[in-house]
Amino acid sequence: MSSKANLEHLWMPFSANRGFKAEPRLMNEAKGMYFFKPDGTQVLDGTAGLWCCNAGHGNDKIVKAIQDQAAKLDFAPSFQMGHPLGFEAAEKLLSIAPSDAFQYVFFTNSGSEAVDTALKIALGYQQHRGKVDKTILVGRERAYHGVGFGGISVGGLPLNKKHFSLLSNVDHICATHDLGKNAFSKGQPDFGEELADDLLRVINKHGADKIAAFITEPLAGSTGVLIPPKGYLERIREICTEHDILLIFDEVITGFGRLGTSFAADYFGVEPDMITCAKGLTSGTVPMGAVMVKQEIYSAFQDRDPKAIDLFHGYTYSAHPMAAAALIATLDVYREDGLFEHANERSSYWENALHSLKGTDPIIDIRNLGLVAGIEMEAKEGKPGTRGYDVFTNAFHNHDLLLRITGDTIALSPPLIAEKEHIDQIVDILRKIIPNH
Ligand SMILES: Cc1ncc(COP(=O)(O)O)c(C=O)c1O
């Protein structure tokens, strides 16, 4: 990869293609907490790749499982057919579900597909149980639920919707971010439980008998790490139960130890009716997503001829053998290496280290939970996002640190194997470079 011309033909996702191609940022290898640039320079991974490599990079056990599976069974058709590992993977995932109420798994290839699958299941479920008017899907402003048409419709990021037609039966409640009241909160902010009642506004507007489901990220990641206020998710659960609305937690980022527990549902003690997940499901090694559903949801689709297809939905690569092998090995590694507990133990060190940046100009908020943090910087006048972009590129090119940026917020989510020295290194670099931008 020596010539810049070689980079031209890949249209990169969510990227400033021309900017990248003028000054590329390439990774060539990875191990543990580090990526390696093509020239061999080590880059500290402050973001678990893209919120996904929770077990760290190149874990020997996961790599071997994928290699062995590729040699044994490369593919098996997924419609009306199966292979043993797919079923084992479903059982394995359910073994760490928040409760026994979750009994079924639908596999996809990504978080976006998991979200669109969950939305379809929600709509189908309401039809099957005779609630035929329950056709509205509710999301939240600023939410990110991937890039399928369902996901962008219930999502709340305007640029992601800009040129596209959306689903029509959709509404949104307000976001929870409140810098005036909650800036520099450690862990869950104190203020904002009552914002959950915005769901009541939407219910009053349409009628509960029209609403199929509410979907939310328990902790919003991609929009810039928004931590739910104390009591907020509990109140959301109450409202959904009271009004017979399915609650979907989109745990694509929060699943698999990010908060020191299997799922955010466990961390917050709030149980949804469906959970979407991906990313850490295979520690980012093989593309895979999943929807976990409760017994009664699956059962609602099973009341017809056993020879008839129960859900007209699926992917060629649902439960792909390599992904299934990766899932099983990844969950074993999480358990055997105690990585969720490790993340939990590290979280207070992480919190204190990050909050030591308070007072660094132009930081206007630091927020954290588990092994996630958001550092919001004041936007430059008339140039939102440029400060974030400059910090990100400076960190990579000059300090060999991988960050993630949304607008002017730095989003951090290191692999769960991060030790104190890695955390110190991330914070030291940020302390050095943020004031210069
Ligand atoms: C909460 C959430 N849902 C869905 C997605 C989409 O996942 P994918 O990029 O695998 O389609 C993401 C990706 O970051 C996410 O954070």
The ligand as a MOL file (V3000), in Angstrom:
LIG
                    3D

  0  0  0     0  0            999 V3000
M  V30 BEGIN CTAB
M  V30 COUNTS 16 16 0 0 0
M  V30 BEGIN ATOM
M  V30 1 C -26.6680 1.8310 19.2150 0
M  V30 2 C -26.2710 1.3980 17.8300 0
M  V30 3 N -27.1590 0.7620 17.0640 0
M  V30 4 C -26.8470 0.3510 15.8320 0
M  V30 5 C -25.6010 0.5550 15.3210 0
M  V30 6 C -25.2830 0.1070 13.9190 0
M  V30 7 O -24.4190 -0.9780 13.9400 0
M  V30 8 P -23.6630 -1.3850 12.5820 0
M  V30 9 O -22.6990 -0.3080 12.2830 0
M  V30 10 O -23.0280 -2.6990 12.9490 0
M  V30 11 O -24.7010 -1.5470 11.5420 0
M  V30 12 C -24.6370 1.1970 16.0890 0
M  V30 13 C -23.2890 1.4440 15.5630 0
M  V30 14 O -22.4820 2.1250 16.1440 0
M  V30 15 C -24.9800 1.6540 17.3740 0
M  V30 16 O -24.1190 2.2990 18.1350 0
M  V30 END ATOM
M  V30 BEGIN BOND
M  V30 1 1 1 2
M  V30 2 1 2 3
M  V30 3 2 2 15
M  V30 4 2 3 4
M  V30 5 1 4 5
M  V30 6 1 5 6
M  V30 7 2 5 12
M  V30 8 1 6 7
M  V30 9 1 7 8
M  V30 10 2 8 9
M  V30 11 1 8 10
M  V30 12 1 8 11
M  V30 13 1 12 13
M  V30 14 1 12 15
M  V30 15 2 13 14
M  V30 16 1 15 16
M  V30 END BOND
M  V30 END CTAB
M  END
